[in-house]
Amino acid sequence: MKDNTGFFDKVYNIVKLIPYGRITSYGAIAEYLGSKGSARMVGWAMNGSHSSPENIPAHRVVNRNGLLSGKRHFGGPDVMKQLLESEGIIVEDDQIINFEERFWNPAEQLL
């Protein structure tokens, strides 16, 4: 299997920059890294982040429609939702209601 450590580290470095109370998407991170078609690989990195010794705020990364598609990787069905809500993000039926308002695009913010 290919070693994705370098790519994962790049993903983690971006995710650590997402401001409190903001979210981004797997695809936005992949596009920023020059790997537009690699949203799924960003998802794998987020899943792997739970075993990182660093605090990676993976709960701030959702799919392009604002769905909490990675919620099953947080140790409980509502943990991701609770983490987001604690930052003021409104979530209903695993969907971020104020998605556009809270969206953080690394391509625009990290020039």
Protein Blocks (a to p, Z undefined) as FASTA:
>chain_A
ZZfklmmmmmmmmmmmpcghiacdfklmmmmnopaklmmmmmmmmmmmmmpfbdcdfklp
ccfkopafklmmnopaklmmmmmmmnopaceehiafklmmmpccfklmmZZ
